[in-house]
Structures are given as structure tokens and as C-alpha cells.
Amino acid sequence: MSASATIRGAMADGADGERIDRLAALAGSHAPESPMLIAEVEGHPVAAIGIFDGHAISDPYRSTPALRLRLWLLRLELRLTVAVHGI
């Protein structure tokens, strides 16, 4: 994958919900619980992870192990921040 990925937080509703459902079908799994982190390349979701449930899905053709690790580490950072600071 040559394009850089953008990661953002999202709720699984509206247009995001439909896009995540398509990604889950492509991954052969179910969508993560909302809220989640979504990695996008050129505006298309290629990976997502639930912040609370930790369930992850990814496009087997467009995601990379490094991108999936980046999502997992960001999720861990968010969870630790909440646990330590109670935000």
C-alpha cells in the first residue's frame, strides 16, 4: 500500500455504519462495536477496531500488518489514558 492511512474515531451509524458493514463482510467477520477507530486510505476504510471490545477487521487486500498494529496500539493508548486519567 503506497498511500498513507488516516486514522479517526467514529460511531457505527449512518454512512460510517454502512461502510464498516461492507468492510466486515469483506473481512468475513462482524463489525466492531461502536465507538471504533477506522483506518482509511484515499477515503475508504481498510481496517477498524472497536475501542471497548477490541474486535478488529481489515480489508485483506488493502491493509497491512503495520497499519493493523498502529490501530491496536492507538486503541491501547486510548484505553490506558482513560484508565489512568479517568477522562
PyMOL Python script that loads the backbone (N, CA, C, O; Angstrom):
from pymol import cmd

cmd.read_pdbstr("""\
ATOM      1  N   MET A   1       0.854  -1.159   0.000  1.00  0.00           N
ATOM      2  CA  MET A   1       0.000   0.000   0.000  1.00  0.00           C
ATOM      3  C   MET A   1       0.902   1.224   0.000  1.00  0.00           C
ATOM      4  O   MET A   1       1.689   1.420   0.926  1.00  0.00           O
ATOM      5  N   SER A   2       0.791   2.043  -1.029  1.00  0.00           N
ATOM      6  CA  SER A   2       1.679   3.190  -1.127  1.00  0.00           C
ATOM      7  C   SER A   2       1.086   4.458  -0.508  1.00  0.00           C
ATOM      8  O   SER A   2       1.832   5.316  -0.037  1.00  0.00           O
ATOM      9  N   ALA A   3      -0.226   4.586  -0.501  1.00  0.00           N
ATOM     10  CA  ALA A   3      -0.857   5.770   0.072  1.00  0.00           C
ATOM     11  C   ALA A   3      -0.817   5.703   1.588  1.00  0.00           C
ATOM     12  O   ALA A   3      -0.859   4.621   2.172  1.00  0.00           O
ATOM     13  N   SER A   4      -0.737   6.873   2.224  1.00  0.00           N
ATOM     14  CA  SER A   4      -0.726   6.886   3.683  1.00  0.00           C
ATOM     15  C   SER A   4      -2.147   6.775   4.214  1.00  0.00           C
ATOM     16  O   SER A   4      -3.106   7.201   3.569  1.00  0.00           O
ATOM     17  N   ALA A   5      -2.259   6.203   5.383  1.00  0.00           N
ATOM     18  CA  ALA A   5      -3.563   5.986   6.000  1.00  0.00           C
ATOM     19  C   ALA A   5      -3.877   7.098   6.982  1.00  0.00           C
ATOM     20  O   ALA A   5      -2.987   7.656   7.624  1.00  0.00           O
ATOM     21  N   THR A   6      -5.156   7.407   7.084  1.00  0.00           N
ATOM     22  CA  THR A   6      -5.668   8.338   8.070  1.00  0.00           C
ATOM     23  C   THR A   6      -6.449   7.523   9.087  1.00  0.00           C
ATOM     24  O   THR A   6      -7.232   6.651   8.710  1.00  0.00           O
ATOM     25  N   ILE A   7      -6.246   7.793  10.368  1.00  0.00           N
ATOM     26  CA  ILE A   7      -6.984   7.081  11.408  1.00  0.00           C
ATOM     27  C   ILE A   7      -7.858   8.094  12.132  1.00  0.00           C
ATOM     28  O   ILE A   7      -7.403   9.174  12.506  1.00  0.00           O
ATOM     29  N   ARG A   8      -9.124   7.726  12.323  1.00  0.00           N
ATOM     30  CA  ARG A   8     -10.049   8.614  13.022  1.00  0.00           C
ATOM     31  C   ARG A   8     -11.002   7.789  13.865  1.00  0.00           C
ATOM     32  O   ARG A   8     -11.214   6.603  13.616  1.00  0.00           O
ATOM     33  N   GLY A   9     -11.567   8.437  14.860  1.00  0.00           N
ATOM     34  CA  GLY A   9     -12.588   7.814  15.677  1.00  0.00           C
ATOM     35  C   GLY A   9     -13.934   7.951  14.995  1.00  0.00           C
ATOM     36  O   GLY A   9     -14.174   8.927  14.285  1.00  0.00           O
ATOM     37  N   ALA A  10     -14.820   6.976  15.203  1.00  0.00           N
ATOM     38  CA  ALA A  10     -16.134   7.032  14.573  1.00  0.00           C
ATOM     39  C   ALA A  10     -17.138   6.228  15.379  1.00  0.00           C
ATOM     40  O   ALA A  10     -16.785   5.348  16.163  1.00  0.00           O
ATOM     41  N   MET A  11     -18.396   6.561  15.158  1.00  0.00           N
ATOM     42  CA  MET A  11     -19.505   5.785  15.682  1.00  0.00           C
ATOM     43  C   MET A  11     -20.050   4.963  14.515  1.00  0.00           C
ATOM     44  O   MET A  11     -20.036   5.421  13.372  1.00  0.00           O
ATOM     45  N   ALA A  12     -20.521   3.773  14.794  1.00  0.00           N
ATOM     46  CA  ALA A  12     -21.006   2.893  13.730  1.00  0.00           C
ATOM     47  C   ALA A  12     -22.461   3.194  13.412  1.00  0.00           C
ATOM     48  O   ALA A  12     -23.351   2.387  13.681  1.00  0.00           O
ATOM     49  N   ASP A  13     -22.686   4.357  12.842  1.00  0.00           N
ATOM     50  CA  ASP A  13     -24.043   4.699  12.423  1.00  0.00           C
ATOM     51  C   ASP A  13     -23.978   5.468  11.114  1.00  0.00           C
ATOM     52  O   ASP A  13     -22.899   5.885  10.694  1.00  0.00           O
ATOM     53  N   GLY A  14     -25.100   5.656  10.477  1.00  0.00           N
ATOM     54  CA  GLY A  14     -25.154   6.407   9.230  1.00  0.00           C
ATOM     55  C   GLY A  14     -24.223   5.840   8.179  1.00  0.00           C
ATOM     56  O   GLY A  14     -24.101   4.624   8.031  1.00  0.00           O
ATOM     57  N   ALA A  15     -23.567   6.729   7.451  1.00  0.00           N
ATOM     58  CA  ALA A  15     -22.674   6.324   6.369  1.00  0.00           C
ATOM     59  C   ALA A  15     -21.510   5.490   6.888  1.00  0.00           C
ATOM     60  O   ALA A  15     -21.102   4.525   6.242  1.00  0.00           O
ATOM     61  N   ASP A  16     -20.971   5.856   8.054  1.00  0.00           N
ATOM     62  CA  ASP A  16     -19.866   5.061   8.614  1.00  0.00           C
ATOM     63  C   ASP A  16     -20.315   3.638   8.886  1.00  0.00           C
ATOM     64  O   ASP A  16     -19.574   2.693   8.613  1.00  0.00           O
ATOM     65  N   GLY A  17     -21.506   3.472   9.414  1.00  0.00           N
ATOM     66  CA  GLY A  17     -22.013   2.136   9.711  1.00  0.00           C
ATOM     67  C   GLY A  17     -22.107   1.273   8.468  1.00  0.00           C
ATOM     68  O   GLY A  17     -21.736   0.100   8.498  1.00  0.00           O
ATOM     69  N   GLU A  18     -22.596   1.836   7.381  1.00  0.00           N
ATOM     70  CA  GLU A  18     -22.704   1.096   6.124  1.00  0.00           C
ATOM     71  C   GLU A  18     -21.323   0.724   5.593  1.00  0.00           C
ATOM     72  O   GLU A  18     -21.111  -0.394   5.123  1.00  0.00           O
ATOM     73  N   ARG A  19     -20.399   1.655   5.670  1.00  0.00           N
ATOM     74  CA  ARG A  19     -19.034   1.384   5.177  1.00  0.00           C
ATOM     75  C   ARG A  19     -18.336   0.316   6.020  1.00  0.00           C
ATOM     76  O   ARG A  19     -17.616  -0.530   5.490  1.00  0.00           O
ATOM     77  N   ILE A  20     -18.551   0.362   7.330  1.00  0.00           N
ATOM     78  CA  ILE A  20     -17.939  -0.637   8.212  1.00  0.00           C
ATOM     79  C   ILE A  20     -18.588  -2.005   7.996  1.00  0.00           C
ATOM     80  O   ILE A  20     -17.903  -3.027   8.036  1.00  0.00           O
ATOM     81  N   ASP A  21     -19.897  -2.032   7.768  1.00  0.00           N
ATOM     82  CA  ASP A  21     -20.563  -3.305   7.480  1.00  0.00           C
ATOM     83  C   ASP A  21     -20.002  -3.938   6.206  1.00  0.00           C
ATOM     84  O   ASP A  21     -19.812  -5.153   6.151  1.00  0.00           O
ATOM     85  N   ARG A  22     -19.738  -3.121   5.185  1.00  0.00           N
ATOM     86  CA  ARG A  22     -19.140  -3.653   3.946  1.00  0.00           C
ATOM     87  C   ARG A  22     -17.728  -4.167   4.206  1.00  0.00           C
ATOM     88  O   ARG A  22     -17.334  -5.209   3.682  1.00  0.00           O
ATOM     89  N   LEU A  23     -16.965  -3.429   5.021  1.00  0.00           N
ATOM     90  CA  LEU A  23     -15.610  -3.869   5.366  1.00  0.00           C
ATOM     91  C   LEU A  23     -15.661  -5.183   6.132  1.00  0.00           C
ATOM     92  O   LEU A  23     -14.853  -6.076   5.876  1.00  0.00           O
ATOM     93  N   ALA A  24     -16.595  -5.316   7.064  1.00  0.00           N
ATOM     94  CA  ALA A  24     -16.735  -6.550   7.836  1.00  0.00           C
ATOM     95  C   ALA A  24     -17.074  -7.722   6.926  1.00  0.00           C
ATOM     96  O   ALA A  24     -16.534  -8.816   7.094  1.00  0.00           O
ATOM     97  N   ALA A  25     -17.962  -7.501   5.964  1.00  0.00           N
ATOM     98  CA  ALA A  25     -18.312  -8.571   5.020  1.00  0.00           C
ATOM     99  C   ALA A  25     -17.093  -8.988   4.209  1.00  0.00           C
ATOM    100  O   ALA A  25     -16.881 -10.176   3.965  1.00  0.00           O
ATOM    101  N   LEU A  26     -16.296  -8.017   3.792  1.00  0.00           N
ATOM    102  CA  LEU A  26     -15.081  -8.309   3.043  1.00  0.00           C
ATOM    103  C   LEU A  26     -14.092  -9.095   3.900  1.00  0.00           C
ATOM    104  O   LEU A  26     -13.386  -9.975   3.408  1.00  0.00           O
ATOM    105  N   ALA A  27     -14.053  -8.765   5.184  1.00  0.00           N
ATOM    106  CA  ALA A  27     -13.146  -9.441   6.115  1.00  0.00           C
ATOM    107  C   ALA A  27     -13.693 -10.797   6.563  1.00  0.00           C
ATOM    108  O   ALA A  27     -12.973 -11.588   7.173  1.00  0.00           O
ATOM    109  N   GLY A  28     -14.968 -11.065   6.262  1.00  0.00           N
ATOM    110  CA  GLY A  28     -15.581 -12.331   6.672  1.00  0.00           C
ATOM    111  C   GLY A  28     -15.863 -12.372   8.162  1.00  0.00           C
ATOM    112  O   GLY A  28     -15.747 -13.424   8.790  1.00  0.00           O
ATOM    113  N   SER A  29     -16.231 -11.235   8.732  1.00  0.00           N
ATOM    114  CA  SER A  29     -16.452 -11.140  10.170  1.00  0.00           C
ATOM    115  C   SER A  29     -17.601 -10.176  10.436  1.00  0.00           C
ATOM    116  O   SER A  29     -18.278  -9.724   9.512  1.00  0.00           O
ATOM    117  N   HIS A  30     -17.811  -9.866  11.719  1.00  0.00           N
ATOM    118  CA  HIS A  30     -18.810  -8.869  12.091  1.00  0.00           C
ATOM    119  C   HIS A  30     -18.105  -7.553  12.410  1.00  0.00           C
ATOM    120  O   HIS A  30     -16.904  -7.522  12.682  1.00  0.00           O
ATOM    121  N   ALA A  31     -18.866  -6.485  12.372  1.00  0.00           N
ATOM    122  CA  ALA A  31     -18.309  -5.158  12.642  1.00  0.00           C
ATOM    123  C   ALA A  31     -17.959  -5.025  14.120  1.00  0.00           C
ATOM    124  O   ALA A  31     -18.633  -5.606  14.971  1.00  0.00           O
ATOM    125  N   PRO A  32     -16.910  -4.263  14.431  1.00  0.00           N
ATOM    126  CA  PRO A  32     -16.594  -3.979  15.833  1.00  0.00           C
ATOM    127  C   PRO A  32     -17.717  -3.163  16.464  1.00  0.00           C
ATOM    128  O   PRO A  32     -18.475  -2.483  15.772  1.00  0.00           O
ATOM    129  N   GLU A  33     -17.810  -3.242  17.776  1.00  0.00           N
ATOM    130  CA  GLU A  33     -18.788  -2.412  18.478  1.00  0.00           C
ATOM    131  C   GLU A  33     -18.330  -0.955  18.444  1.00  0.00           C
ATOM    132  O   GLU A  33     -17.136  -0.658  18.440  1.00  0.00           O
ATOM    133  N   SER A  34     -19.294  -0.077  18.421  1.00  0.00           N
ATOM    134  CA  SER A  34     -19.030   1.352  18.413  1.00  0.00           C
ATOM    135  C   SER A  34     -18.794   1.832  19.849  1.00  0.00           C
ATOM    136  O   SER A  34     -19.418   1.297  20.765  1.00  0.00           O
ATOM    137  N   PRO A  35     -17.932   2.802  20.078  1.00  0.00           N
ATOM    138  CA  PRO A  35     -17.129   3.563  19.152  1.00  0.00           C
ATOM    139  C   PRO A  35     -15.920   2.759  18.679  1.00  0.00           C
ATOM    140  O   PRO A  35     -15.528   1.768  19.295  1.00  0.00           O
ATOM    141  N   MET A  36     -15.349   3.209  17.582  1.00  0.00           N
ATOM    142  CA  MET A  36     -14.225   2.482  16.993  1.00  0.00           C
ATOM    143  C   MET A  36     -13.236   3.444  16.371  1.00  0.00           C
ATOM    144  O   MET A  36     -13.514   4.628  16.181  1.00  0.00           O
ATOM    145  N   LEU A  37     -12.079   2.900  16.062  1.00  0.00           N
ATOM    146  CA  LEU A  37     -11.078   3.616  15.290  1.00  0.00           C
ATOM    147  C   LEU A  37     -11.115   3.035  13.885  1.00  0.00           C
ATOM    148  O   LEU A  37     -11.176   1.818  13.710  1.00  0.00           O
ATOM    149  N   ILE A  38     -11.078   3.906  12.887  1.00  0.00           N
ATOM    150  CA  ILE A  38     -11.123   3.479  11.492  1.00  0.00           C
ATOM    151  C   ILE A  38      -9.876   3.986  10.787  1.00  0.00           C
ATOM    152  O   ILE A  38      -9.525   5.161  10.894  1.00  0.00           O
ATOM    153  N   ALA A  39      -9.209   3.095  10.066  1.00  0.00           N
ATOM    154  CA  ALA A  39      -8.087   3.488   9.218  1.00  0.00           C
ATOM    155  C   ALA A  39      -8.617   3.584   7.791  1.00  0.00           C
ATOM    156  O   ALA A  39      -9.242   2.653   7.283  1.00  0.00           O
ATOM    157  N   GLU A  40      -8.359   4.718   7.158  1.00  0.00           N
ATOM    158  CA  GLU A  40      -8.835   4.946   5.795  1.00  0.00           C
ATOM    159  C   GLU A  40      -7.662   5.251   4.876  1.00  0.00           C
ATOM    160  O   GLU A  40      -6.702   5.918   5.260  1.00  0.00           O
ATOM    161  N   VAL A  41      -7.766   4.750   3.667  1.00  0.00           N
ATOM    162  CA  VAL A  41      -6.814   5.071   2.615  1.00  0.00           C
ATOM    163  C   VAL A  41      -7.620   5.644   1.460  1.00  0.00           C
ATOM    164  O   VAL A  41      -8.530   4.998   0.940  1.00  0.00           O
ATOM    165  N   GLU A  42      -7.277   6.854   1.069  1.00  0.00           N
ATOM    166  CA  GLU A  42      -7.984   7.551  -0.004  1.00  0.00           C
ATOM    167  C   GLU A  42      -9.490   7.602   0.259  1.00  0.00           C
ATOM    168  O   GLU A  42     -10.294   7.468  -0.663  1.00  0.00           O
ATOM    169  N   GLY A  43      -9.865   7.799   1.535  1.00  0.00           N
ATOM    170  CA  GLY A  43     -11.262   7.939   1.911  1.00  0.00           C
ATOM    171  C   GLY A  43     -12.036   6.641   2.069  1.00  0.00           C
ATOM    172  O   GLY A  43     -13.235   6.674   2.348  1.00  0.00           O
ATOM    173  N   HIS A  44     -11.378   5.498   1.896  1.00  0.00           N
ATOM    174  CA  HIS A  44     -12.046   4.199   2.019  1.00  0.00           C
ATOM    175  C   HIS A  44     -11.531   3.457   3.248  1.00  0.00           C
ATOM    176  O   HIS A  44     -10.319   3.366   3.445  1.00  0.00           O
ATOM    177  N   PRO A  45     -12.435   2.921   4.083  1.00  0.00           N
ATOM    178  CA  PRO A  45     -11.972   2.191   5.263  1.00  0.00           C
ATOM    179  C   PRO A  45     -11.259   0.899   4.870  1.00  0.00           C
ATOM    180  O   PRO A  45     -11.755   0.125   4.051  1.00  0.00           O
ATOM    181  N   VAL A  46     -10.096   0.683   5.463  1.00  0.00           N
ATOM    182  CA  VAL A  46      -9.339  -0.548   5.197  1.00  0.00           C
ATOM    183  C   VAL A  46      -9.144  -1.375   6.458  1.00  0.00           C
ATOM    184  O   VAL A  46      -8.765  -2.544   6.381  1.00  0.00           O
ATOM    185  N   ALA A  47      -9.399  -0.779   7.621  1.00  0.00           N
ATOM    186  CA  ALA A  47      -9.291  -1.505   8.883  1.00  0.00           C
ATOM    187  C   ALA A  47     -10.044  -0.741   9.955  1.00  0.00           C
ATOM    188  O   ALA A  47     -10.171   0.482   9.888  1.00  0.00           O
ATOM    189  N   ALA A  48     -10.543  -1.468  10.943  1.00  0.00           N
ATOM    190  CA  ALA A  48     -11.250  -0.839  12.062  1.00  0.00           C
ATOM    191  C   ALA A  48     -11.085  -1.706  13.297  1.00  0.00           C
ATOM    192  O   ALA A  48     -10.925  -2.923  13.202  1.00  0.00           O
ATOM    193  N   ILE A  49     -11.126  -1.062  14.461  1.00  0.00           N
ATOM    194  CA  ILE A  49     -11.042  -1.787  15.729  1.00  0.00           C
ATOM    195  C   ILE A  49     -11.981  -1.112  16.731  1.00  0.00           C
ATOM    196  O   ILE A  49     -12.019   0.115  16.831  1.00  0.00           O
ATOM    197  N   GLY A  50     -12.725  -1.915  17.458  1.00  0.00           N
ATOM    198  CA  GLY A  50     -13.595  -1.386  18.497  1.00  0.00           C
ATOM    199  C   GLY A  50     -12.770  -0.928  19.683  1.00  0.00           C
ATOM    200  O   GLY A  50     -11.897  -1.661  20.149  1.00  0.00           O
ATOM    201  N   ILE A  51     -13.030   0.262  20.176  1.00  0.00           N
ATOM    202  CA  ILE A  51     -12.250   0.789  21.291  1.00  0.00           C
ATOM    203  C   ILE A  51     -12.492  -0.033  22.554  1.00  0.00           C
ATOM    204  O   ILE A  51     -11.554  -0.299  23.306  1.00  0.00           O
ATOM    205  N   PHE A  52     -13.737  -0.437  22.795  1.00  0.00           N
ATOM    206  CA  PHE A  52     -14.036  -1.189  24.006  1.00  0.00           C
ATOM    207  C   PHE A  52     -13.939  -2.695  23.820  1.00  0.00           C
ATOM    208  O   PHE A  52     -13.401  -3.387  24.685  1.00  0.00           O
ATOM    209  N   ASP A  53     -14.450  -3.219  22.703  1.00  0.00           N
ATOM    210  CA  ASP A  53     -14.458  -4.675  22.543  1.00  0.00           C
ATOM    211  C   ASP A  53     -13.166  -5.224  21.948  1.00  0.00           C
ATOM    212  O   ASP A  53     -12.899  -6.418  22.079  1.00  0.00           O
ATOM    213  N   GLY A  54     -12.354  -4.388  21.299  1.00  0.00           N
ATOM    214  CA  GLY A  54     -11.081  -4.837  20.751  1.00  0.00           C
ATOM    215  C   GLY A  54     -11.194  -5.678  19.492  1.00  0.00           C
ATOM    216  O   GLY A  54     -10.186  -6.147  18.964  1.00  0.00           O
ATOM    217  N   HIS A  55     -12.426  -5.873  19.004  1.00  0.00           N
ATOM    218  CA  HIS A  55     -12.607  -6.664  17.789  1.00  0.00           C
ATOM    219  C   HIS A  55     -12.108  -5.858  16.597  1.00  0.00           C
ATOM    220  O   HIS A  55     -12.470  -4.692  16.435  1.00  0.00           O
ATOM    221  N   ALA A  56     -11.287  -6.471  15.775  1.00  0.00           N
ATOM    222  CA  ALA A  56     -10.698  -5.781  14.632  1.00  0.00           C
ATOM    223  C   ALA A  56     -11.073  -6.474  13.334  1.00  0.00           C
ATOM    224  O   ALA A  56     -11.210  -7.696  13.277  1.00  0.00           O
ATOM    225  N   ILE A  57     -11.236  -5.668  12.295  1.00  0.00           N
ATOM    226  CA  ILE A  57     -11.483  -6.178  10.952  1.00  0.00           C
ATOM    227  C   ILE A  57     -10.580  -5.423   9.994  1.00  0.00           C
ATOM    228  O   ILE A  57     -10.171  -4.296  10.272  1.00  0.00           O
ATOM    229  N   SER A  58     -10.270  -6.044   8.866  1.00  0.00           N
ATOM    230  CA  SER A  58      -9.440  -5.356   7.886  1.00  0.00           C
ATOM    231  C   SER A  58      -9.682  -5.928   6.497  1.00  0.00           C
ATOM    232  O   SER A  58     -10.067  -7.084   6.324  1.00  0.00           O
ATOM    233  N   ASP A  59      -9.442  -5.079   5.530  1.00  0.00           N
ATOM    234  CA  ASP A  59      -9.509  -5.474   4.127  1.00  0.00           C
ATOM    235  C   ASP A  59      -8.269  -6.325   3.848  1.00  0.00           C
ATOM    236  O   ASP A  59      -7.148  -5.836   3.982  1.00  0.00           O
ATOM    237  N   PRO A  60      -8.452  -7.588   3.463  1.00  0.00           N
ATOM    238  CA  PRO A  60      -7.285  -8.446   3.266  1.00  0.00           C
ATOM    239  C   PRO A  60      -6.398  -8.015   2.103  1.00  0.00           C
ATOM    240  O   PRO A  60      -5.262  -8.476   1.991  1.00  0.00           O
ATOM    241  N   TYR A  61      -6.899  -7.142   1.242  1.00  0.00           N
ATOM    242  CA  TYR A  61      -6.131  -6.724   0.067  1.00  0.00           C
ATOM    243  C   TYR A  61      -5.497  -5.347   0.213  1.00  0.00           C
ATOM    244  O   TYR A  61      -4.518  -5.043  -0.469  1.00  0.00           O
ATOM    245  N   ARG A  62      -6.044  -4.508   1.098  1.00  0.00           N
ATOM    246  CA  ARG A  62      -5.567  -3.124   1.177  1.00  0.00           C
ATOM    247  C   ARG A  62      -4.934  -2.747   2.509  1.00  0.00           C
ATOM    248  O   ARG A  62      -4.291  -1.701   2.596  1.00  0.00           O
ATOM    249  N   SER A  63      -5.092  -3.555   3.545  1.00  0.00           N
ATOM    250  CA  SER A  63      -4.468  -3.221   4.836  1.00  0.00           C
ATOM    251  C   SER A  63      -3.116  -3.918   4.941  1.00  0.00           C
ATOM    252  O   SER A  63      -2.794  -4.825   4.174  1.00  0.00           O
ATOM    253  N   THR A  64      -2.343  -3.463   5.911  1.00  0.00           N
ATOM    254  CA  THR A  64      -1.016  -4.057   6.137  1.00  0.00           C
ATOM    255  C   THR A  64      -0.891  -4.418   7.612  1.00  0.00           C
ATOM    256  O   THR A  64      -1.618  -3.879   8.446  1.00  0.00           O
ATOM    257  N   PRO A  65       0.027  -5.327   7.940  1.00  0.00           N
ATOM    258  CA  PRO A  65       0.255  -5.628   9.358  1.00  0.00           C
ATOM    259  C   PRO A  65       0.651  -4.381  10.152  1.00  0.00           C
ATOM    260  O   PRO A  65       0.249  -4.234  11.306  1.00  0.00           O
ATOM    261  N   ALA A  66       1.426  -3.493   9.555  1.00  0.00           N
ATOM    262  CA  ALA A  66       1.842  -2.273  10.255  1.00  0.00           C
ATOM    263  C   ALA A  66       0.645  -1.377  10.556  1.00  0.00           C
ATOM    264  O   ALA A  66       0.577  -0.773  11.626  1.00  0.00           O
ATOM    265  N   LEU A  67      -0.286  -1.288   9.633  1.00  0.00           N
ATOM    266  CA  LEU A  67      -1.478  -0.473   9.853  1.00  0.00           C
ATOM    267  C   LEU A  67      -2.352  -1.081  10.942  1.00  0.00           C
ATOM    268  O   LEU A  67      -2.874  -0.360  11.792  1.00  0.00           O
ATOM    269  N   ARG A  68      -2.515  -2.384  10.926  1.00  0.00           N
ATOM    270  CA  ARG A  68      -3.315  -3.045  11.967  1.00  0.00           C
ATOM    271  C   ARG A  68      -2.653  -2.885  13.335  1.00  0.00           C
ATOM    272  O   ARG A  68      -3.348  -2.694  14.333  1.00  0.00           O
ATOM    273  N   LEU A  69      -1.325  -2.961  13.395  1.00  0.00           N
ATOM    274  CA  LEU A  69      -0.608  -2.744  14.653  1.00  0.00           C
ATOM    275  C   LEU A  69      -0.779  -1.304  15.126  1.00  0.00           C
ATOM    276  O   LEU A  69      -0.948  -1.058  16.320  1.00  0.00           O
ATOM    277  N   ARG A  70      -0.736  -0.365  14.206  1.00  0.00           N
ATOM    278  CA  ARG A  70      -0.935   1.044  14.555  1.00  0.00           C
ATOM    279  C   ARG A  70      -2.315   1.268  15.181  1.00  0.00           C
ATOM    280  O   ARG A  70      -2.437   1.990  16.170  1.00  0.00           O
ATOM    281  N   LEU A  71      -3.351   0.653  14.609  1.00  0.00           N
ATOM    282  CA  LEU A  71      -4.693   0.746  15.190  1.00  0.00           C
ATOM    283  C   LEU A  71      -4.729   0.136  16.586  1.00  0.00           C
ATOM    284  O   LEU A  71      -5.289   0.726  17.510  1.00  0.00           O
ATOM    285  N   TRP A  72      -4.134  -1.043  16.742  1.00  0.00           N
ATOM    286  CA  TRP A  72      -4.145  -1.740  18.026  1.00  0.00           C
ATOM    287  C   TRP A  72      -3.428  -0.900  19.092  1.00  0.00           C
ATOM    288  O   TRP A  72      -3.911  -0.777  20.217  1.00  0.00           O
ATOM    289  N   LEU A  73      -2.282  -0.327  18.735  1.00  0.00           N
ATOM    290  CA  LEU A  73      -1.532   0.487  19.703  1.00  0.00           C
ATOM    291  C   LEU A  73      -2.278   1.766  20.064  1.00  0.00           C
ATOM    292  O   LEU A  73      -2.259   2.180  21.223  1.00  0.00           O
ATOM    293  N   LEU A  74      -2.928   2.393  19.105  1.00  0.00           N
ATOM    294  CA  LEU A  74      -3.705   3.595  19.400  1.00  0.00           C
ATOM    295  C   LEU A  74      -4.873   3.263  20.310  1.00  0.00           C
ATOM    296  O   LEU A  74      -5.181   4.025  21.227  1.00  0.00           O
ATOM    297  N   ARG A  75      -5.529   2.131  20.067  1.00  0.00           N
ATOM    298  CA  ARG A  75      -6.612   1.687  20.954  1.00  0.00           C
ATOM    299  C   ARG A  75      -6.081   1.493  22.374  1.00  0.00           C
ATOM    300  O   ARG A  75      -6.706   1.933  23.339  1.00  0.00           O
ATOM    301  N   LEU A  76      -4.935   0.839  22.498  1.00  0.00           N
ATOM    302  CA  LEU A  76      -4.333   0.610  23.811  1.00  0.00           C
ATOM    303  C   LEU A  76      -4.010   1.935  24.494  1.00  0.00           C
ATOM    304  O   LEU A  76      -4.258   2.090  25.689  1.00  0.00           O
ATOM    305  N   GLU A  77      -3.464   2.884  23.753  1.00  0.00           N
ATOM    306  CA  GLU A  77      -3.155   4.202  24.315  1.00  0.00           C
ATOM    307  C   GLU A  77      -4.424   4.893  24.824  1.00  0.00           C
ATOM    308  O   GLU A  77      -4.421   5.471  25.911  1.00  0.00           O
ATOM    309  N   LEU A  78      -5.493   4.836  24.051  1.00  0.00           N
ATOM    310  CA  LEU A  78      -6.753   5.439  24.488  1.00  0.00           C
ATOM    311  C   LEU A  78      -7.284   4.784  25.751  1.00  0.00           C
ATOM    312  O   LEU A  78      -7.719   5.466  26.679  1.00  0.00           O
ATOM    313  N   ARG A  79      -7.247   3.456  25.781  1.00  0.00           N
ATOM    314  CA  ARG A  79      -7.744   2.739  26.961  1.00  0.00           C
ATOM    315  C   ARG A  79      -6.921   3.056  28.201  1.00  0.00           C
ATOM    316  O   ARG A  79      -7.482   3.226  29.284  1.00  0.00           O
ATOM    317  N   LEU A  80      -5.603   3.139  28.065  1.00  0.00           N
ATOM    318  CA  LEU A  80      -4.733   3.460  29.184  1.00  0.00           C
ATOM    319  C   LEU A  80      -4.960   4.895  29.675  1.00  0.00           C
ATOM    320  O   LEU A  80      -4.967   5.153  30.879  1.00  0.00           O
ATOM    321  N   THR A  81      -5.145   5.819  28.735  1.00  0.00           N
ATOM    322  CA  THR A  81      -5.396   7.207  29.106  1.00  0.00           C
ATOM    323  C   THR A  81      -6.671   7.311  29.946  1.00  0.00           C
ATOM    324  O   THR A  81      -6.699   8.002  30.965  1.00  0.00           O
ATOM    325  N   VAL A  82      -7.703   6.633  29.516  1.00  0.00           N
ATOM    326  CA  VAL A  82      -8.963   6.648  30.263  1.00  0.00           C
ATOM    327  C   VAL A  82      -8.781   6.002  31.627  1.00  0.00           C
ATOM    328  O   VAL A  82      -9.288   6.517  32.623  1.00  0.00           O
ATOM    329  N   ALA A  83      -8.067   4.884  31.691  1.00  0.00           N
ATOM    330  CA  ALA A  83      -7.871   4.180  32.949  1.00  0.00           C
ATOM    331  C   ALA A  83      -7.061   5.011  33.949  1.00  0.00           C
ATOM    332  O   ALA A  83      -7.367   5.029  35.141  1.00  0.00           O
ATOM    333  N   VAL A  84      -6.039   5.692  33.459  1.00  0.00           N
ATOM    334  CA  VAL A  84      -5.163   6.451  34.361  1.00  0.00           C
ATOM    335  C   VAL A  84      -5.758   7.806  34.726  1.00  0.00           C
ATOM    336  O   VAL A  84      -5.726   8.214  35.887  1.00  0.00           O
ATOM    337  N   HIS A  85      -6.291   8.490  33.745  1.00  0.00           N
ATOM    338  CA  HIS A  85      -6.762   9.856  33.967  1.00  0.00           C
ATOM    339  C   HIS A  85      -8.270   9.975  34.147  1.00  0.00           C
ATOM    340  O   HIS A  85      -8.772  11.038  34.514  1.00  0.00           O
ATOM    341  N   GLY A  86      -8.981   8.910  33.896  1.00  0.00           N
ATOM    342  CA  GLY A  86     -10.421   8.937  34.072  1.00  0.00           C
ATOM    343  C   GLY A  86     -11.151   9.905  33.168  1.00  0.00           C
ATOM    344  O   GLY A  86     -12.179  10.467  33.545  1.00  0.00           O
ATOM    345  N   ILE A  87     -10.628  10.095  31.996  1.00  0.00           N
ATOM    346  CA  ILE A  87     -11.225  11.045  31.044  1.00  0.00           C
ATOM    347  C   ILE A  87     -12.512  10.470  30.486  1.00  0.00           C
ATOM    348  O   ILE A  87     -13.171  11.111  29.667  1.00  0.00           O
TER     349      ILE A  87
END
""", "prot")
cmd.dss("prot")
cmd.show_as("cartoon", "prot")
cmd.util.cbc("prot")
cmd.orient("prot")
